[in-house]
């Protein structure tokens, strides 16, 4: 193309469409976008709360030499933060402000979760997602809404790639090129969360993670487990079947 403007671009796009070589993207249904965006807002609030919790943990560790568990910080009916910083007026204020902000975010997250559980339920095609270790109601809803019709993914590899769980490497003249973050970041987050919960509470998932960990590092092992769960979720959504551990962790 020697001339590049709106007219020539439109002609070239129409020509590729005529030849059936134009990749077409999926447009999410407009009626379902608000509820999907509400789930995304929940994820945003969770990320904000996590950053504030980590910051508060660092303040306590630096100034008192003690560590405090995340669940102790998130307690709503009992303040276990203030006694650790009460000896210093400045630190006490920092702790109180942080704790109040964390409690506020916790209330907002719970409000969204209650609303979602009352208004939205997993459809028949996705109801078996909660049988996958690490996937509960909220992650199941996130996967359902972010995936859309699973039939748009021809193969399981296409779905895993869309979830950012397949290595991306673009090179030219031995130099890395391109964007390594192609895909859906919300699905990537959902399966990463599911992998962490599965590693903690499912024996077979933890055994698979430990086998990978012995051969590599924790990030590779974590991503490998998330990739396994994404592949399982694809077949569950496509075939409408429950999770079968023996088929995944062999």
N, C-alpha and C positions, 0 to 999 in steps of 0.2 A: 504494500500500500504506500503510494507516494504522496497521497493527500490524506491527512488525518483531521477530520472535523466531525460534527454530529451527523451530517448527511452521509458521509462515506462510512462512518462507524455503523450507522443503522443499516446501510446496504450490506456491509460485511456480515453483521450479525444475522440478517435475514438470509443471506446466502448460506451461512453455516447451518442455520436452522433447516433450510431446504435440503441440504445434503445430509441432514441428520447427524451432524458431528458437533453440534453445540451442546456442551454440558448444561443441563438445566438444574437449578437449585429448587429445594423444597420450600414452599411458602406456607408458613404455619397458619392454620385457620384463625381468622380474626376473632371469632367468638371465644376461642380458648386461650388467647394470648394473655388476658388479664389475670387468670388464675395461675398460669405459668409464671408470669412476672411476679406474682405474690410469693410463690415459692422461691424465686430468685432473691426477692427482698429478704426472706427468712435466712437464706444462706449468707447474704451480706451482713445481717445483724449478728449471726453466729460468728462470722469472721471478726467483726468488731469486738465482740465480747471476748473471743479467744485472745486477741491482741492485748486487751486490757487486763485479762487474767495473767498473762505472761509478764506484763509490765509490773503488776502488783506483786507477783511472786518474786521478781528480781529485786524490788524495793525491800521486801521483807528479808530475803536472803542476805543482801548486802549489809543491811543495818542491824539485823539481829542474829545472823548466823544460823537461822532456823529455816526449815522448808515447810510449806503448807500445801496440802493437796488441793487439786482443782475443785473437788466436790465440797470441801470445807469452805472455799471462797464463795461458791455458788449457793450456799445455804441461805434461804430466805428468812427463816424464823430464828436464826441464831447468828450473831456476828462474832466470828472467830478471828477476824482480822484486827479489830481495834486493840484488843489486849496485847498484841505483839508489837504495836507501835505507840502505845500509850505514854511511854517515857519521854517522847519528844513531841513537842507541840506541832512542829512543821510536818513531821512524818505522820502524825496522827491525822492531820487534815488531809494529806495526800492519800492516806489509806481510806479515810471516810468518803472522800470524793470518788475514789476509784470503786469502792464497794457499792456506793449508791448508784453509780453509772452501770455497774455490772448487774445489779438487781433490776434496774429499770429495763435493760436490754433483755434480761431473762423473762420479765413480765411480757414484754412485747413479743418475744419469740413464742411464748406459751399462748398468747392471744391468737397469733397467726396459726399455730398448730391446731388449736381448738376449732377455729373457723374452717380450716381446710378439712379436718376430719368430719365436720358436720355437713359441709357442702359437697365434698368430693370423695369419691370412692374408686378403688381400682376396678376397671372394667374387666369383663370376662377374659379378654385376651391377656391381661396383665396381673390378674389376681394371684397367680401362682408365684409371682416375683418374691413375695414375702417368705416363701419356702427356702430361698437362697440364704445361706448363712451370712449374717451381717446386714441384710436388707430388711428394714422394718417398714412401717407405714409411710413415714415421711420420705425416706429414700426411694421406696417403691413408687410413690406418687411423682417424685422428681424424675425418675427414670422413665415412667410412663409418659409424662408430659413433654420431656425433652426428646424422647425417641420419636414420638408420633407413630404413624403407621410403620410397623417394623418391616412390612413388605417392600418398602422403598430401598431396603438394603438387600442386594441380591445374594451376598454371601456373608458368612459370619466374620470374615476378615474385613469386609467393608464396614461392618458395624464397629468392630474393635478399633479400626482406624479412625472412625468418626468420634470415638470416645477418647482419642489421643493415647491409646494404649499400644500402639504399634510404632516402632522406631521410624523416624523420618530423617532421611539423609539426601540432600541435594548437593551435588558437587559439580564444579566446572573448573577445569584446569587445576585440579587438586585443591580447590578452595571450596569451603562450604557456602552454599547459597540458599536462599529461600527462607520461608517462615516455618519453624519447627512446631508451631502451635496451631496448625490447621486442625479443625475439628471443633467439637462442642466442649467447652471448658466446664460446663455444669455436669455433664455426664462423666467427664474425667474426675471431677470432685466427688460425685456420688459413688462411683466404684472404688475410688481411693478410700473414702469413709467406710464403705462396706468391707473392703479388705482389712482395714484396721480392726473393725468389730469382729470379723470372722477369725482373724488371727488370735484375738483375745479369748473368744468364747467357743470356738468350734475346734475339736481335736484334730480332725482330718485337715482342715485348712491350716492349722498351726503346724502340723507335721510337714505339709507341703512347703510352707514358708521356711521352716527350719532347714529343709533339704536344699532349698535355693540359697539360703543364707550361708550355708557351709561352703558353697561353691563361688559365692560372689559377695556383694555387700547388701546392706539392709534396704537400700533404695531399689536395687534390682529385684530383690526378693519381694518387696512390697508391690512393685509394679507387675511382677509376674503373677502374683495372687490376684490383683485387681483385673488383669487380663483374663485370667481363668474365670472369674466371676462374670465378667462382661460376656464371654462366650456362652456361659451357661444361661445367662439372662436372655441372650438372643434366641437360643433354641426354645427356651420356656415360653417366650412371647410369640414366637413363630408357630410352634406346634401345640401350644396350650397344654403343656404337661408340667407336673411338679418337678422340683429339683431332685436329682438322683446322685448322691455323693460318690457312689462307686464309679460312675461314668466320668466324673471330673477329676477326682484325686486318685489316679491309679499309677 
